[in-house]
Amino acid sequence: MYFESGLYYGQVKRYFDLFNHENIKIIIFEDMIKDIQKSYQEISKFLNIEYEKIDVIKENESKAVYGPLISFIGRKINDNINKIKNKFFTINKKTDRDKIIYFLQKDSKPSKLDEYIENKLSEKYLNDIEKLEYLINKDLSIWK
């Protein structure tokens, strides 16, 4: 299922078969991330609506706990805080837990894919990527 959901050619082709190409706007995720304002401006133009600069807020960024010991200590602190507060106060457990977890986290990049697996996946997706490049008339070297 995961592999097949990454085969974009067939998915995009179905839309191209049903609608005129000029009625379809394709934005490549990596291009959008590189310049969100430019992508938003292109979408606004495509939809024939007025472009206004938008503020972008990053949410759900990758985080990692410093280590198993810190994670264990964090859980114990959280448990004890909740026991004390439950006796004396009405609390929002989720908010308190989130504050503790936030304190114990560090910014993290997703782990790098194993090179062997990355090469195998690249081989399996290559034909689909090349067909999609031709279909949408866009260089997708970044995916290869």
Secondary structure, 3 states (H helix, E strand, C coil): CHHHHCCHHHHHHHHHHHCCHHHCCCCCHHHHHHCHHHHHHHHHHHCCCCCCCCCCCCCCCCEEECCHHHHHHHHHHHHHHHHHHHHHCCCCHHHHHHHHHHHHEEECCCCCCCHHHHHHHHHHHHHHHHHHHHHHCCCCHHHC
